[in-house]
Amino acid sequence: MHKHIFTCIKYLILLLVLQHSTMPVAAQQADHSKDSIIHISQFETEGEALSINHGDTAIAKTEKGNFVMDIKRANRFWILHFGYPDFSEQVDILEVKLKLASDSLPAVYGFSWNAVPTSVPATFDDHMFMLSTDKKFCIFTEKGEEYIRISGWQPSFDVYSTGYNIVRIEKRADNLYKFYVNDELVFQKKLPPVPLQFAGFYTDPHAILYVDYIKLAAFKK
């Protein structure tokens, strides 16, 4: 009897140790005071079209200080690549403020970075930071027809189901990438070095994506 109780206590202690060892790291917030802005797009030119004009199925334009990607009449997802020029300074920070209005919930949206055209026309090798309207995020690389998971879909109280989300990636020393949602660190991992070069947006069908700004920055020396 005593041996059985002792064994149960040992397993209880082991369980508590394992739970403690897998607890998330302390909360960290993005420090904007260290941002040295290289480029920021705030979409202030009203009515300017940006690459999509697919009849009334998919339209992209600037409207009321937002980049608006309207695919409410589309029956498939859309990825819009329009890219940015290479900058002479190293980009350490990529930050995007965006939201989604969708007729079909839950819905997925997000942005890609460092998209590289493949030998197949209109296809790219992409790195994607995705959100869903049921308060989850996912990070992955698409290479050809292969999807390489960086972080699977994870629930997060930091992801807003409605309204704008501010999504941020920081490239730190030793290729440590930090991923933030609304200034809260949600994931970090050492990855093969990939430039934080903005590439484009993704949205599920029957939705409108609104982008308030795109910011590229370096850390102040």
Secondary structure as GFF3:
##gff-version 3
##sequence-region A 1 221
A	DSSP	alpha_helix	2	21	.	.	.	ID=ss1
A	DSSP	three_ten_helix	32	34	.	.	.	ID=ss2
A	DSSP	beta_strand	35	41	.	.	.	ID=ss3
A	DSSP	beta_strand	49	54	.	.	.	ID=ss4
A	DSSP	beta_strand	58	63	.	.	.	ID=ss5
A	DSSP	beta_strand	66	70	.	.	.	ID=ss6
A	DSSP	beta_strand	78	81	.	.	.	ID=ss7
A	DSSP	beta_strand	93	102	.	.	.	ID=ss8
A	DSSP	beta_strand	108	117	.	.	.	ID=ss9
A	DSSP	beta_strand	124	132	.	.	.	ID=ss10
A	DSSP	beta_strand	136	143	.	.	.	ID=ss11
A	DSSP	beta_strand	146	155	.	.	.	ID=ss12
A	DSSP	beta_strand	165	171	.	.	.	ID=ss13
A	DSSP	three_ten_helix	173	175	.	.	.	ID=ss14
A	DSSP	beta_strand	176	181	.	.	.	ID=ss15
A	DSSP	beta_strand	184	190	.	.	.	ID=ss16
A	DSSP	beta_strand	198	203	.	.	.	ID=ss17
A	DSSP	beta_strand	207	219	.	.	.	ID=ss18
###
